[in-house]
Amino acid sequence: MELLTLEHFSGCVNEPFATRLDDVSLEFVLVEARPLGSGAPHPVRQPFSLLFRNTAAVVFPQKIYPMHHPRVGEVGIFLVPIAYEKAGFLYQAVFN
């Protein structure tokens, strides 16, 4: 299994990632992919954060979602709801 990095996602900003929750198809749009500061002197990978938006009227629980994108493939991403905007709920994933 390849270690995911920021480079896997940086070219996918403003693109949808598909998933399912209890037989319901969902779409999360990647709205931000940014590096995070590293606390370790020699990290295995540079830590990064992803921010997704979903336009459903309900907030989905924090959990690992099997996300699919044509270039990234199928990956499990732990999403945490962090905010609500007029355009929908925001979910964050942190890789460290």
C-alpha positions, -999 to +999 in steps of 0.1 A: +000+000+000+014+034-010+017+061+016-007+089+007+009+124+004-003+159-003+008+155-039-019+128-044-046+153-036-033+188-045-044+184-082-079+173-071-091+206-054-126+215-064-132+179-076-157+154-062-149+123-042-177+097-042-186+075-012-215+055+003-231+057+037-258+030+044-266+024+007-268+061-001-243+076-026-226+108-013-203+133-029-177+153-010-159+181-029-123+186-020-120+224-013-085+226+002-053+205+004-026+221+024+006+212+042+009+212+080+039+220+101+059+190+111+067+184+147+090+155+140+126+160+129+125+134+101+088+126+093+079+096+071+057+121+051+050+158+054+018+162+074-011+177+055-048+185+058-077+180+035-110+200+037-141+186+020-176+201+016-208+182+014-240+201+005-265+177+023-288+193+048-276+170+075-242+165+091-226+131+087-208+114+115-170+113+119-158+080+105-136+064+079-153+069+045-143+048+015-136+077-009-132+072-046-116+096-071-106+087-107-070+097-102-065+089-065-084+056-066-102+041-036-089+052-002-103+052+033-103+087+047-113+096+083-135+127+080-145+149+109-172+175+106-157+208+116-180+237+104-212+247+087-212+273+059-240+285+037-227+261+010-228+231+032-209+212+060-171+211+060-152+180+069-115+177+077-090+149+073-055+152+088-026+130+077+005+130+099 
